Amino acid sequence: QVHFVESGGGLVQPGGSLRLSCGATGFTVSSSVMRWYRQAPGKERELVAYSSRSGSTTNYGDSVKGRFTVSRDNAKNTGYLEMNSLKFEDTAVYLCNFRTSYETEYWGRGIQVTVSS
């Protein structure tokens, strides 16, 4: 019964911003570790953001540090990835990942982000 409503992706110009959203059903986001990954053509899957269960600890990949911010709205059971100052190399499918308190992992289907002039 777990599924996500994902939104926020699309085509954006370099220097622009997007906020990706993963609204979850079937588990509790506030009790879960959240990670955001991306997969670009010809590249390995890359971890871009991490958030502890409480959200008090966050970490970012070197390539996005200072530009991306992970957050969540527990009342909406939704995780977010805010992306600023986007570059061509940020083009990828972005995947939300949650590890619950029961150590079960769930993955979103993926959100396409294309940065193009």
N, C-alpha and C positions, 0 to 999 in steps of 0.2 A: 504493500500500500504506500510505500515511500515514492514520492515523486517531487519534482521541482518545477516551478514556473520561473523561467529564466528570461531576462530582458536586459536591455541597455546597450547591446552591441550595434554594430553597423559600420557605415563608412564615415570616416572623419579625416579632416585635413591635418597635416603635421602641425604640432603645437596645440591642437585641440584637446578636449577632454571628454571622457565618457564615464558613466557610473554603471557598472554591471551589477545585476541583482539576481540572487538565487533565493526564491521564496520556497520554503520547504514544507512538505506535508508528510506526516508519518513518524517524525522524530523531533526532538527538541534541540533547536539550534543553540540555545543558551547553555546547554550542557555539553556541547560538542566542540572539539578542536576543529578549526576551520583552516583550510588551505586553498589557495588559488594556484592553479597550474596553467601553463599555456603550451600549445603544440603548434609549431610552425612547419610548413613544408620543408622537408629535408633536415629537420633538426630534432633532437631528442626532446622529450617532455621536460619542461623546466618549471621548477617551483619558483613562483614569483612573490608569494605572500603567505605568512603564517600568523595565526591568532590563537592564543591559548583559550581554554574554555571560558575564562572570565573576561577575556579580551585585554587583560592588563599587560600581557606580553605579546609583542608583535615582532616579526622579522621579515625582511624583504631580500629578494635576490639583488645582487650587485647591479644588475642591468636596469632595475626599476627603482632602486633606493632613492628616496627623495622626491619621486614623482608619483608613486602609487601609495594608496592608503586603504587598508582593510578595516572594515567595521561591521557592525551588525545591529539590527533592531529586534530585540528579543520579543517585544510585543507583537511584531509582525512575523516572527519566526523566519527572518530573512537575513542573509549575509550579503555584503556589498564589497565591491572593489572599485574604488575611485581611481581613475587614471587621468593624469594631467601631463601636459607637455609631451604629447604623444609623438612618437617617431616612426619612420617607416618600418624599422625593425621590430616594433611592437605588434605588427600584423600577425595574427595567430587566432586559433580557436582557444578560448579561455574556459577552463573547467573549474567549477567549485567542487570541493571535496570536504566532507565532514566525517570525523571519527567521534562516535557517540561515547557516552560514559560506559556503555557495554562493549566498547572497542569494536563496534561494527562500523564499517566504512560505507559511505554513500557518495556517488558521483553524479554531478549534473551531466546533461547530454553534451553541453558545450555551447559557447556563445562566440560567434564570429565577430572579430574586430579587424577592420581593414583601414589602415592609415595610408592615405594616398592624396597627392596633390591634384 
